[in-house]
Amino acid sequence: MTSSNKFKRTILIFGLPLLLTIAGYFIWWSLPVSINRRGDIEFGNERIAKVEQYKQQLGLPETNNWKTLKQLGFKQRGDLLIPDYQKLNDTAYQLVYLEGFDGPYLLWNSYDKKWQKSMVSHFPEHPKEEDVVSLVEQTKLYRDQAKLIDSLSSGKRDLSMFVTLSDTVKNICHVRVSEDNGSSLVTYFNFMVDANKMVILNPTGKLEGQ
């Protein structure tokens, strides 16, 4: 066997497995995240469920409240939580698996509600209507009234919310909380929500002079 043939054989023996390994790596990472990041997604979904439970009782935890986040099952790895948790406003948040210095990263946010590979986003300063509704649903006034109506009607009636933009300049929303009792529409609360800061301006649910 000539030296040239030996060289080619050596290339095949050592080079082919390397090429197959590299090709396999790129094929694996080109698969949908539901396949190649299944474990991370399942762990993330468990954290989402915990955050949602906490949110219903106490509101969203703050981004830097690691004590609470670790109680909710987030893992600490050096200076990072796995996955990274970011509170976007009083009703929205996102989870990010930070790897390396550049994205895209595997992330989930409460706006899109799906796992995807993307760059980390800083979400709307102007929340969606559903976020305004969610903010009101977290108030004790709303929860107590909802429980009372559910009890009195044996689960047949519940509260409805009607959201209108009362100030287009300041982005103030008027949220009317009502119940259809079968004969009329009864309004219990009129919340005014600053949709920029996601803050309820009148925690009593009463309008000025009401």
C-alpha positions as CSV (number, residue, x, y, z in Angstrom):
1,M,0.0,0.0,0.0
2,T,1.4,3.3,-1.0
3,S,1.9,6.2,1.4
4,S,-0.8,8.1,-0.5
5,N,-3.3,5.3,0.0
6,K,-2.4,5.0,3.7
7,F,-3.0,8.8,4.1
8,K,-6.4,8.5,2.5
9,R,-7.3,5.5,4.6
10,T,-6.2,7.4,7.8
11,I,-8.4,10.4,6.7
12,L,-11.4,8.1,6.2
13,I,-10.8,6.3,9.6
14,F,-10.5,9.4,11.7
15,G,-12.2,12.1,9.6
16,L,-15.4,10.4,8.7
17,P,-16.5,9.8,12.3
18,L,-15.7,13.4,13.1
19,L,-17.7,14.7,10.1
20,L,-20.7,12.4,11.1
21,T,-20.5,13.7,14.7
22,I,-20.5,17.4,13.6
23,A,-23.3,16.7,11.1
24,G,-25.3,14.9,13.8
25,Y,-24.8,17.9,16.2
26,F,-26.2,20.4,13.7
27,I,-29.1,18.1,12.8
28,W,-29.9,17.7,16.5
29,W,-29.9,21.4,17.2
30,S,-32.0,22.1,14.1
31,L,-34.8,20.0,15.4
32,P,-37.9,21.7,17.0
33,V,-37.3,22.7,20.6
34,S,-40.1,20.4,21.7
35,I,-37.7,17.6,20.8
36,N,-34.2,18.7,21.5
37,R,-35.1,20.7,24.6
38,R,-37.8,18.5,26.0
39,G,-36.3,18.2,29.4
40,D,-35.8,21.9,29.8
41,I,-39.3,22.6,28.6
42,E,-40.9,20.2,31.1
43,F,-38.9,21.7,33.9
44,G,-39.9,25.2,32.8
45,N,-43.6,24.2,32.6
46,E,-43.4,23.0,36.2
47,R,-42.0,26.4,37.2
48,I,-44.7,28.2,35.3
49,A,-47.4,26.2,37.2
50,K,-45.8,27.2,40.5
51,V,-45.5,30.9,39.5
52,E,-49.1,31.0,38.5
53,Q,-50.2,29.5,41.8
54,Y,-48.1,32.1,43.7
55,K,-49.5,34.8,41.4
56,Q,-53.1,34.0,42.3
57,Q,-52.4,34.4,46.0
58,L,-49.7,37.0,46.3
59,G,-49.1,38.5,42.8
60,L,-45.9,37.9,40.8
61,P,-42.7,37.5,42.6
62,E,-40.1,40.2,42.0
63,T,-37.2,39.4,39.6
64,N,-34.6,39.6,42.4
65,N,-36.6,37.7,45.0
66,W,-34.4,34.6,44.7
67,K,-35.6,33.2,48.1
68,T,-39.2,32.9,46.8
69,L,-38.1,31.7,43.3
70,K,-36.0,28.9,44.8
71,Q,-39.0,27.9,46.9
72,L,-40.9,27.7,43.6
73,G,-38.3,25.2,42.3
74,F,-35.9,27.4,40.3
75,K,-32.3,26.1,40.5
76,Q,-29.4,28.3,41.3
77,R,-26.2,27.8,39.2
78,G,-23.6,30.3,40.2
79,D,-24.9,33.8,39.6
80,L,-27.9,32.6,37.6
81,L,-31.3,31.0,38.3
82,I,-32.3,28.1,36.0
83,P,-34.3,29.1,34.1
84,D,-33.9,32.9,34.5
85,Y,-37.0,34.6,35.7
86,Q,-37.9,38.2,34.7
87,K,-41.0,40.1,36.0
88,L,-42.1,42.3,33.1
89,N,-44.9,44.1,34.9
90,D,-47.5,43.2,37.6
91,T,-49.2,40.6,35.4
92,A,-46.6,39.4,32.9
93,Y,-43.2,37.6,33.2
94,Q,-40.8,35.5,31.1
95,L,-38.5,32.5,31.7
96,V,-35.2,32.3,29.8
97,Y,-32.6,29.5,29.6
98,L,-29.5,31.7,29.3
99,E,-26.6,29.9,27.6
100,G,-23.5,31.7,26.3
101,F,-23.2,35.3,25.5
102,D,-25.3,35.5,22.4
103,G,-28.9,34.4,21.6
104,P,-31.2,33.1,20.5
105,Y,-32.2,31.5,23.8
106,L,-35.0,29.1,24.7
107,L,-37.6,31.3,26.3
108,W,-41.3,31.5,27.3
109,N,-43.3,34.6,28.1
110,S,-46.9,35.1,29.4
111,Y,-47.8,37.0,26.3
112,D,-47.1,34.3,23.7
113,K,-47.5,31.4,26.2
114,K,-45.2,29.1,24.1
115,W,-41.6,27.9,24.2
116,Q,-39.5,29.2,21.4
117,K,-35.9,30.0,20.4
118,S,-35.6,33.8,20.3
119,M,-33.7,36.8,21.5
120,V,-34.7,38.1,25.0
121,S,-37.4,40.8,24.6
122,H,-38.5,43.6,26.8
123,F,-42.2,43.5,26.5
124,P,-44.8,46.1,26.0
125,E,-45.0,49.1,28.1
126,H,-48.7,49.1,27.1
127,P,-50.1,45.8,28.3
128,K,-52.9,43.9,26.5
129,E,-56.5,44.0,27.7
130,E,-56.0,40.5,29.2
131,D,-53.3,41.9,31.5
132,V,-55.5,44.6,32.8
133,V,-58.2,42.1,33.4
134,S,-55.7,39.8,35.2
135,L,-54.6,42.7,37.4
136,V,-58.2,43.3,38.6
137,E,-58.8,39.6,39.1
138,Q,-56.0,39.5,41.6
139,T,-57.6,42.1,43.9
140,K,-59.2,40.9,47.1
141,L,-62.4,42.9,46.3
142,Y,-62.9,41.0,43.1
143,R,-62.0,37.6,44.5
144,D,-64.3,38.0,47.5
145,Q,-67.2,39.2,45.3
146,A,-66.7,36.3,42.9
147,K,-66.7,33.8,45.7
148,L,-69.9,35.3,47.1
149,I,-71.8,35.2,43.8
150,D,-70.6,31.7,43.1
151,S,-71.9,30.6,46.5
152,L,-75.3,32.4,46.3
153,S,-76.0,31.2,42.8
154,S,-74.7,27.6,43.4
155,G,-72.1,28.2,40.7
156,K,-74.6,29.3,38.1
157,R,-73.4,33.0,37.8
158,D,-70.1,34.8,37.8
159,L,-68.6,38.2,37.3
160,S,-67.9,39.8,33.9
161,M,-65.5,42.6,33.1
162,F,-65.9,45.3,30.5
163,V,-62.7,47.2,29.6
164,T,-62.7,50.6,27.9
165,L,-59.9,53.1,27.3
166,S,-61.0,56.2,29.1
167,D,-57.9,58.3,28.5
168,T,-56.0,57.6,25.3
169,V,-53.2,60.0,26.2
170,K,-52.3,58.6,29.6
171,N,-53.5,55.1,28.7
172,I,-56.0,54.8,31.5
173,C,-58.5,51.9,31.4
174,H,-61.9,51.8,32.9
175,V,-62.7,48.3,34.1
176,R,-66.4,47.7,35.0
177,V,-67.0,44.6,37.1
178,S,-70.6,43.4,36.8
179,E,-72.9,40.5,37.2
180,D,-75.8,39.5,35.0
181,N,-78.4,38.2,37.6
182,G,-80.9,37.2,35.0
183,S,-83.0,40.3,35.2
184,S,-80.5,43.1,35.1
185,L,-76.8,43.9,34.9
186,V,-75.5,44.9,38.3
187,T,-72.2,46.8,38.5
188,Y,-70.2,46.2,41.7
189,F,-66.9,48.0,40.9
190,N,-65.4,50.6,38.6
191,F,-61.7,50.2,38.6
192,M,-59.4,52.8,36.9
193,V,-56.1,51.2,35.8
194,D,-53.0,52.9,34.6
195,A,-52.0,50.5,31.8
196,N,-48.5,52.0,31.6
197,K,-47.5,51.3,35.1
198,M,-50.1,48.5,35.6
199,V,-51.4,50.1,38.8
200,I,-55.0,50.3,40.0
201,L,-55.6,54.0,40.7
202,N,-58.7,53.5,42.9
203,P,-58.2,50.3,44.9
204,T,-61.8,50.7,46.4
205,G,-63.3,50.2,43.0
206,K,-65.4,53.4,43.4
207,L,-65.3,56.4,41.1
208,E,-64.8,59.9,42.4
209,G,-68.2,61.0,43.9
210,Q,-69.7,57.6,43.7
